[in-house]
Amino acid sequence: MSWKPEVIADCSGAFVGNAVRFDTEDEAQAYVVDLARRWVSVVAIRVREVDDAVTHRWVDGRLTDYEPPDSPGWEGGFAANH
C-alpha cells in the first residue's frame, strides 16, 4: 500500500499522476501541494491510497528515493547518501 498524489491540470477534469508513491498520506499531500504551487495550471489536487509499492519519501521539502529497510545504506526509510 502507498499514497498516490494526483492533480487536474487541464480542462478535461481528469485527475492524473506519475509513478511517485509515498508511504504516508502526509508525505503525498505535502508533495502534491508543493507541485501545485509550482505548476500554474493545476485546478485541483488529491491523494489516494493505492496498492503500489512505495517509491519515494518527502523529507525536509525535498523528494528523495525510498530505500526499503533491507537495502544497503538504509537509514530510517531513506538512503543515507541522499
N, C-alpha and C positions, 0 to 999 in steps of 0.2 A: 504494500500500500504506500501511496505517496500523494502529494498535493501538486496539482497542475494549475499554473497561472494562465489565464486567458483574457483576451481583450476583443472588443469590437473596434475596428479602426477604419471602417468604411461605411458606405450606405447600405450594405447588404443586411445588416442586423445580425450577422452570424459571429459567434464567438470563435476565435482561433487562438492557437498556442503553438509552442515549439516543443522540442524534446526535453526541456528543462523540467525536472521533477524534484520536489523538496520533501524532506522528512516531516516537516511540521506545517500546519496551516499558517502559522505566524510568519514563517520564512517566505512562503509562497505569496502571502499578502504583501509583505514588505517589498519583495521583488517586483510584483506587478504594479504597485503604487509608484515605485521608482521608475519603472518602464513608462508608465502613463505620463509621468512628469516630463519625460524626455521626448516622447512622441506627441506631436501636436494634433494628430488626427484621432486619438483614442476618445471614444464616446462612452465606453462602459468597460468595467473590469470585473473579474470574478476569479475565485479559486475553487477547485473541486477535487474531491478525493477520487483517485483512480487506482487501478491495480498494477500500475507500472512500478519498476524499481526506482529508488532514489538515485538521482544523478548529480545533484548539486547541493551546496549549502549557501546560505546568505549570512555572511559573517562581517560585522562592522561595516555594513552598507556596501558590501562587495560580493560578487558572485564567485564562488570557488568550487572546484571539483569535489565531489563526495568520495571519500575513501572508506569502504566498509571496514569494520573492526579487524578483519582477518588479513588486511592488506599491509604490506611493508610500509613503515613510516606512519602508520595510523596514530593519530593523537586527538582524541576527543571528537571523532566523527569527521575530521577533515585532515588532509595531508599536512604533515608538519612542515613541508617545504613551501607551502602556499602563503 
